[in-house]
Amino acid sequence: MLASKALFAAAGCGAGVRLAQIARRDGGLPLHAGASALVFAGGFGLLGFAVGPAFAETSRAFASALMLASDALSRLVVMGLAVFVWRVFGGGRGLRSGLLAALVAALAANWIHAFALQRWPEPTPPLLRLENQIVLATPFVWSAVEARIAHARSRKQLALGLTDALTTNRLLIWCVASACFACIGLAAAAGAVTPAGSRLAAALLLLQALLFAATAGMVSLAFFPPQSYTRWLSEPAAR
């Protein structure tokens, strides 16, 4: 799990650098700058969570501060993701505004509840962990659904020559990566109520690690696609 989180953190930081370059090239577009900050913070937040317990024996205060900061970063990133999806896919209007408000309220209530009960670096109580993971997975479900709808629309535009194959493919990658994150959260929620040390608990942990590694691969493919991959995408569109 630690290795897969570190892999995702590295991929996320690489994507953050790429987005920052785009923002600088295009005059600091708010969406690119915001996305860059989200990816950076998300990568560091996950890594801080993974390594925090290792410092508990030498300095509980440092481990507690590191995990508290990582928890805050992760929660802010998920809130930022909800706003990002609302702005990019929903145009910042309509019924999606109500959904955004409900999600942010649920995330904030869960954060307050967790802050009141959690004592870092102690393990999260099972029921709180279950609550955390379900609430934090919900924006990723929304992101996956919106990206799937956008991908279907983009495929029609591609057939009419109104967009390019790489953009269409990136929407598909976004959809799958968001779905992977949602599944990571749901697997962690299931693990919270699974007997520790059981085969099922081990299988759920392995599933999360594999999904983190797969998501790191998708992030790399989206932001640093090899030329062979872009040619493979473009040739059918050209025909």
N, C-alpha and C positions, 0 to 999 in steps of 0.2 A: 504493500500500500504506500509506504514512504517513497519507494522508487518511482511508482507511477505518478504520485502527486508531484514529485520533483520534476519528472518529465513534463507534466502538464504545465507546471510553473515556468519551466524553461521555454516551452512553446508559447505560452501566454505572454511572457516578457518579450519574446521575439516579435510576436504579433503587435504588441504595444509599441515597440520601436517602429515597426512598419507603419502603423496608423499615425504615429507622431510625425513621421516623415511626410506622409500624405497631407496631414493638417498643415505642416509648415509650407509645403509646396503650394497648397491651394489657399494659403492665406489664413490658416488657423480656423478652418470650418468647425463650428461647435460640435457637430455630430462626430467628426473624426477625433477631435480632441477629447470629447467625452468618452468615446469608445476606447481610446487609448488608455485613459485613466482607469476605466473599468477593468480592462484586461490586466493591466499592471497590478492593480490592487487585488484582483481575484487570485492571480498567481501567487503573490506574496502572502495573501491571507491563508491560502491552502497550505503553503509550505510552513508558515509559522505554526499552524495547528499541528502539523505532523511532527515538528521537531520540539515543540514546547515541552511535552512531558519528559524529554531527555534531560532537561535542566532542573527537574523537580528535586533531585537528590542533592544537588550542589547549591541551588538557590531557589527556593520555592517562590520568593517574591518576584524574581526575574521571570520564572516560568509562568507565574500567574499573570504578570503584566503582559508577557508576550502572547499568551493565549487569549487574554481579554482584548488586546488590540487586534489579533487575528479574527476573533469572533466579530468584533465591530466592523472590521474591513469587509468580511464576508457578507454580513447582513446589509451593509451599505451598498455593496456591489449588486446584490440581488434586488434591492430597491431600485437602484440605478438601471438594472436590466429591465424592470417593469416599465419604468419611464421611457427607456430607449425603445422598447417594443411598441409602446403606445404612440410615441412620436414618429417612428420610422414606418411602421406598418399600418397604423391607424390614422396617421395624419394629425394626431393630437386633438381629435374631436369625436363626436357621436357617442354611441353606447359604450365604446371602449373606455371613455373617460370614467364612467361609473365603475367598470371593472378595475381600472387602475386604482381608483380611490379605495375600493374594497380590498384589493391586494395590499396596498400600502398600509391600510389600517390593520389588516391581519398580521402583516410583518412587524409593525410597530408594537402591537399588543403582545405578540410572541417574544419580541426582544425584551420588553419590560418584564414579562413573566420569567424569562430565562435569567435576566440580570438579578432578579430577586431570589432565585433558587440555586443558581449555579455557583459553585465554589471552586474556581480554577486553582491549581491544575487537577483537582479531583475529577474522576470520570463523571460524565453527565448522567443524572438519574434516568432510568429506562423510559419512564413515561414522558419526561421532558424531552428526551432525545427523539422519541416517536413524534411528539408534537413539532419539534424543531424541523425535522426532516420533511414532514408532510407540508408544512407551511413554506419552507424554503424551496421545495420542489415545484410548487404551483406556478410561479412565474416562468419556469423553464417549460412547463407543459404549454402555457399560453404562447411562449416564444416558438415552440415547435409547431403548434397549430397555425399561427400566423405565417411562419416561413413556408409551411406546406401550401397554404393558399396562395401566397406570393409566387412560389415556384410553379404552381399549375398555371397561373396567369402569365408568368414569364415564358413558359414553354410555348404558349400560344403566340406571344409576341415574337419569340425566336422563329417560329414557323413563318411569320409575316415579315421577317427581317427587321424588326423594330428594336431588337436588343442583340446581345452577343452571347455565345455559348458559355463563356467563362462566368459571366454574371449569373446566368441561369443556374449553372452548376454550384456557384457559391451559395445561392439560396437553398439548394438541396443540402449542401454541407452544413449550413446553419441549422436547418431543420433537424438533421440527424444528430448533430452535436448537442443541440438543446434537448432532444429526446434522450440522449445518453445521460446528460446531467440530471434530467428528471428521474431516470431509472436508477442512477446512483443514489439519489435522495430516498427513493422508495425502497431500495434494497437496504439502505442504512436504517430506515424506519422499521422494516421487517426484522433486521438484525437486533433492534432494540428490545424486541419482545421474544427473541429466540434464546433458548438456553445457552449460556456461555460454554465454549469448548465443544459444542456439538458439531456434527458434520455439516448441518445446515448453516450454522453460524460461519463456519470456515468457507463454505461455498458462497455465501452472500458477500463475505469479505473479498474473496477472489474475484467475484463478479464486479464489485466496485473497482478493484484495481485494474481489471481488464478494460472497463469502460473509461476510466481515467486515461489509460494509455491510448485507447482508440480515439478519444477526443483530442488528445495531444497530436496524434497523427492527422486528424481532420483539420485542426487549426493550422498546422504546418502546410498541409496541402492547399488550404484556402489562401494563405498569405504568401507562401513561397512555392508555387506550383512549378515542377520541372517542365522544361520545354517539351519533352515528350508527352507529358500529360495534357498540356494546352493544345498541342497538335492533334492528339487523340480526340479531344473535345471539339475542336474546330472543323475537322474534316467532314463528319456527318452533316454539320450545319451548312458547310459550303456545298455539299452535294444536294 
